[in-house]
């Protein structure tokens, strides 16, 4: 990661705008993942390593889209039905018997290769079979119900772009193009830590002053859903030297380190200091709510993203900064989650210069209502809200009826 100067936005009193923080993620990091070939059955969720060029036409041959009769359009009368004698029959999976003479119709079924000669297919519902042949109704356009070879994807065309996270329809397309294996990026290795003397792993007995670790389990689930290999670093104590040593050790075996907690300004917050002591900081403190104390840096050449300790803030900052960082390192093309315009059913005031994400529930009437509990530690606000309403930096007041962009909660999960 390139070294940035300690400008006032990153380390002074002002907060770094979220757009600038995301731009720094893009500017400082490139793909570190390797390549490997995997069976198509194992490729779902993996990242395509390079543009995939279609090796064949799809469909491979011109074929019929319906059950009916293959005809030559020029043989059809424009103002009345046409009687055509029958010649041949072609079913799917079988080659046509041969060319169809002009002035004839050929029985054909869905998916069957078009015989030589005809250029149009009449649906059987629009035809009448007789002893003398088939009666075809007028009015059909030339080429109707005919699927040309390469109509879906032409041989030599790019079927899928490199950097795409392969989803089930992509797997289907690759299979249709004859692929049994595909070259993808190797999984990103992410060392994951929680911090704090108060944190313990479930299901250990809960002593006074302790809380169960939610963040590490939530973030691990997010990372695995995005195809990363999680290296569980456990819980870091509130000790600067122990934190520095753990991060330095993880840097040698991970492509990315992800922490939650310990990046604020408290006396027991040691992650930011450990980054500065063992590496470098690119930014700290972003103009976002929830999630202001978020840090990006490196330790021994390995990127480290320090998320806030409150679960809501951890999820929001992971979606805003962790996901684009993860995708960039893993070789994926990052696509911001889609926003949908929703009318607000509540009033809200905020500070200028800060982007805020308000948890909302969307009713059957399409109106967004604020989740009644607003604390950044309220985990049920993540499980019971439908979306995050995104309020831009220049907004200071939201009134009932105002329309604002919303990000569905499901899109934050990968």
Secondary structure, 3 states (H helix, E strand, C coil): CCCCCCCHHHHCCCCEEHHHHHHHHHHHCCCCCCEEEEEHHHCCCCEECCCEECCCCECCCCEECCCEEEECHHHCCCCCCEEEEEEEEECCCCCCCCCCCCCEEEEECCCCECCCCCCEEEEHHHEEEECCEEEECCCCCCCCCEECCCCCECCCCEEECCCCECCHHHHHHHHHCCCCEEEEECCCEEEEEEECCCEECCCCCCCCCCEECCHHHHHHHHHHHCCCEEEEEEEECCCHHHHHHHHHHHHCCCCEEEEECCCCCCCCCCHHHHHHHHEEEEEECEEEECCCCCEEEEECCEEEEEECCCHHHHHHHHHHHHHHHHHHHHCCCCCCCCCEEEEECCCEECCCCCEEEEEEEECCCCEEEECCCCCCCCCHHHHCCCEEEEECCCCCEECCCCEEEEEEHHHHHC
